[in-house]
Structures are given as C-alpha cells and as structure tokens.
C-alpha cells in the first residue's frame, strides 16, 4: 500500500475542459482511519471539497465545487493510489459528474513543498 495522503498537496498533470479542475488547482488531502477528505481551489475552481474512503490503494469519494462563474457541480470519483520513483504520490482517477453530463479519467500528482510540481502522465477529480 502506498503511503498516507494526510497533509499532501496534489495537482492535476493536465488541464481538463474549460471551467473545470486544471493544472492550477491544488488539492490538500487529509486521511484518518480509512477516511479521506480534501479541500481544493485554483484555476476556475473557487472552492471544492471531497469526502470518501480509502481501502488499500483504492479511494472512493464524492466531490462538490463552486466555480468562478458562480455555478456549482458535484460528482463521484474512484482513484488508485500509486507511488512514483522518488517517492511522490500519484492518483489515477476515473470520475463522473452527478450534477451534469460527463465522465473521464485524470491523474493528479504530489506537489513538492518547493511549489514546483514535477509532472508526468495524463489529466478532474
């Protein structure tokens, strides 16, 4: 099992469609006893929250967000936690909107404290 997500900051490795989570979005994760949650913001997202569970390297959570245009949206995501060479964490995600049409896959990776994201891979949560 990959290490805990508690206290980690992650960011998408690619932009999604306009108005969605993108490379300027930052997720701050928390984890305790199989529960996971995060706050996120940046780019077109003013504020977002996710809440769910972790079993081994599998995350299952719901998310809700407020966008700059004043609209809100929500959905469901299942992610696989992986550890990259060098120890950074990567989430490989399959997501689906529940408040609108759309689904897809994305990748988010740990951003090192220096603030410079090292990127590799493909693209919301």
C-alpha positions in Angstrom: 0.0 0.0 0.0 1.3 3.5 -0.9 1.9 5.9 2.0 -0.7 8.1 3.6 -2.2 11.1 1.8 -2.5 13.1 5.0 -1.1 16.5 4.6 -0.1 16.0 0.9 -0.8 18.6 -1.8 -1.6 17.2 -5.2 -2.3 18.8 -8.6 -3.6 17.6 -12.0 -0.9 16.9 -14.5 -3.1 18.2 -17.4 -5.9 20.7 -17.9 -9.4 19.4 -18.3 -12.2 21.2 -20.2 -12.6 25.0 -19.6 -14.3 25.7 -16.3 -13.1 22.5 -14.6 -10.2 21.4 -12.5 -6.8 22.1 -14.1 -3.1 22.4 -13.5 -3.5 25.5 -11.4 -5.8 23.6 -9.0 -4.3 22.4 -5.7 -5.8 19.6 -3.5 -4.9 19.4 0.1 -5.6 15.9 1.4 -6.3 14.5 4.8 -6.6 10.9 5.9 -7.5 9.1 9.1 -8.7 5.5 9.8 -9.8 4.8 6.2 -11.5 8.2 5.8 -10.2 10.7 3.2 -11.1 14.3 2.6 -9.6 17.3 0.8 -10.1 21.0 0.1 -9.2 22.3 -3.3 -9.1 25.6 -5.2 -7.3 27.3 -8.1 -7.9 28.0 -11.8 -11.6 28.1 -12.5 -12.5 26.5 -9.1 -13.1 29.0 -6.2 -13.6 26.2 -3.6 -14.1 22.5 -3.7 -14.4 19.6 -1.2 -14.1 15.9 -1.5 -15.1 13.2 1.1 -14.8 9.5 1.0 -13.0 6.3 2.0 -9.7 4.5 1.4 -9.3 0.7 1.3 -5.7 -0.2 0.5 -4.8 1.8 -2.6 -8.4 2.5 -3.7 -10.1 5.8 -2.9 -13.9 6.2 -3.4 -15.2 9.7 -2.9 -17.8 12.3 -3.8 -16.8 15.9 -4.7 -18.6 19.3 -4.9 -17.2 22.6 -6.2 -18.0 26.2 -6.7 -16.7 27.7 -9.9 -15.7 31.3 -10.7 -18.9 31.8 -12.8 -20.9 31.1 -9.7 -22.1 27.6 -10.7 -21.8 24.5 -8.6 -21.2 20.9 -9.6 -20.8 17.5 -8.0 -19.7 14.1 -8.8 -18.2 10.7 -7.9 -14.6 9.5 -8.3 -12.7 6.3 -7.8 -8.9 6.6 -7.7 -5.9 4.2 -7.4 -3.0 5.4 -5.3 0.4 4.8 -6.6 3.9 5.8 -5.6 6.2 7.2 -8.3 10.0 6.7 -8.4 11.4 9.2 -6.0 8.5 8.7 -3.5 5.9 11.1 -4.8 2.3 10.0 -4.8 0.1 9.7 -7.9 -3.7 9.2 -8.1 -5.1 7.6 -11.2 -8.7 8.7 -11.3 -12.0 7.7 -13.0 -14.6 10.3 -12.4 -18.2 11.0 -13.3 -20.3 14.1 -12.9 -23.6 13.6 -11.0 -24.9 17.2 -11.4 -24.3 17.3 -15.2 -23.2 15.2 -18.1 -19.7 13.9 -18.4 -17.1 11.5 -17.2 -13.4 10.8 -17.8 -10.1 10.0 -16.3 -7.4 12.1 -14.8 -4.1 12.0 -13.0 -3.0 14.1 -10.0 0.4 14.0 -8.5 2.0 15.2 -5.3 3.5 18.7 -5.5 6.7 19.0 -3.6 6.8 21.7 -0.8 9.1 23.9 -3.0 6.0 24.6 -5.0 7.3 23.3 -8.3 5.2 20.4 -9.5 7.1 17.6 -11.2 4.8 16.3 -13.9 4.4 13.1 -15.8 1.3 11.4 -17.0 -2.1 12.4 -18.2 -5.3 14.5 -16.6 -10.5 16.2 -12.7 -11.3 15.0 -9.5 
